Amino acid sequence: MTSRSVLVTGANRGIGLEHARRYLARGWRVFAGVRDPSRAAALAALPAAAGQLMIVPLDVTSGASVQSAVAAMGGTSLDVVVNNAGTYGPVGWSEQARTTQAAGGMDYDVWRQILEVNLLGAFRVAEAFRTRLEGGERPLHVLMSSDLGSIANNRMGQSHAYRSSKAALNMVCKGLAIEWPGIISVALAPGWCRTDLGGADAPIDPADSVAAQQETFDRLTLADSGRFIDRFGETVPW
Ligand SMILES: NC(=O)c1ccc[n+]([C@@H]2O[C@H](COP(=O)([O-])OP(=O)(O)OC[C@H]3O[C@@H](n4cnc5c(N)ncnc54)[C@H](OP(=O)(O)O)[C@@H]3O)[C@@H](O)[C@H]2O)c1
């Protein structure tokens, strides 16, 4: 039996790296999209059977880079796309970042940069890899969202730039589920994880989040398409 194939963007660290690690351990073929392969040592060192890990240069903010990544995959079709690359801005989750994304202190260049990556970049990846997914048996497209993208659950304000990027991403997820009825598209909140983005105080080990996420991915069906879910598959209110 040929192994199943997944594309993970932002695969050199954090949640994306854990997805690559876990899928490789499960015998999947992993196309690992990274902005700069020279900064992907942890990814390159993952245990993998010969030919199962392909490190693909992929900057989601560049149409040319995304098209090159599609071409680099040859004719391979994909079972899963983990559209994961994302940013909270140049200084990550910190008091400073919360301040520069708060009303009264907004850094508009940062907001633009966040939208470029989290929203336009994710959409660009979705469009570019759609045909690769369509050949699969149960094609799954995961848009990595965030609890901070939930309008219903926003109880503290702040982080306007990041929150709005993820709320808009959720809208994209719903729209793609309608337009691409053969592909399961979900927006996923991974929980607050200890990564560069989440920071050291985050309560969840990204490896644990990813284990739960992949268990959830395995049981999603077309009936789930267009949902906003947490790592366990429970609905997150829009
Ligand atoms: N950690 C959390 O608590 C948490 C919570 C909710 C949602 N999320 C979401 O989960 C996803 C992964 O976050 P993380 O915590 O793993 O963050 P992370 O450790 O900071 O990793 C972010 C990843 O995205 C990549 N990336 C950034 N800009 C890119 C671009 N233009 N093109 C391609 N890749 C790019 C980074 O690559 P470089 O190394 O090249 O910068 C890195 O691989 C993000 O979408 C984030 O919003 C995280």
The ligand as an ORCA input file, in Angstrom:
! r2SCAN-3c Opt
* xyz 0 1
  N       1.007     28.289     19.948
  C      -0.239     28.601     20.235
  O      -0.613     28.723     21.411
  C      -1.249     28.771     19.148
  C      -2.577     28.974     19.529
  C      -3.546     29.142     18.543
  C      -3.189     29.081     17.211
  N      -1.881     28.883     16.860
  C      -1.583     28.845     15.421
  O      -0.847     27.674     15.121
  C       0.011     27.905     14.000
  C       1.433     27.504     14.356
  O       1.845     28.314     15.454
  P       3.060     27.938     16.396
  O       2.602     28.130     17.774
  O       3.658     26.648     15.991
  O       4.032     29.144     16.041
  P       5.607     29.241     15.825
  O       6.345     28.269     16.676
  O       5.925     30.680     15.951
  O       5.775     28.762     14.301
  C       5.217     29.510     13.261
  C       5.586     28.851     11.965
  O       5.005     29.593     10.883
  C       6.039     29.856      9.941
  N       5.833     31.060      9.163
  C       5.685     32.331      9.584
  N       5.570     33.157      8.538
  C       5.650     32.386      7.422
  C       5.591     32.634      6.041
  N       5.484     33.870      5.541
  N       5.678     31.580      5.177
  C       5.813     30.339      5.648
  N       5.906     30.031      6.954
  C       5.822     31.050      7.827
  C       7.302     29.975     10.780
  O       8.451     29.848      9.936
  P       9.827     30.645     10.265
  O      10.574     29.793     11.259
  O      10.489     30.737      8.943
  O       9.456     31.973     10.838
  C       7.105     28.812     11.723
  O       7.447     27.601     11.097
  C      -0.134     29.388     13.662
  O      -1.062     29.543     12.586
  C      -0.705     29.991     14.932
  O      -1.450     31.162     14.702
  C      -0.912     28.731     17.785
*
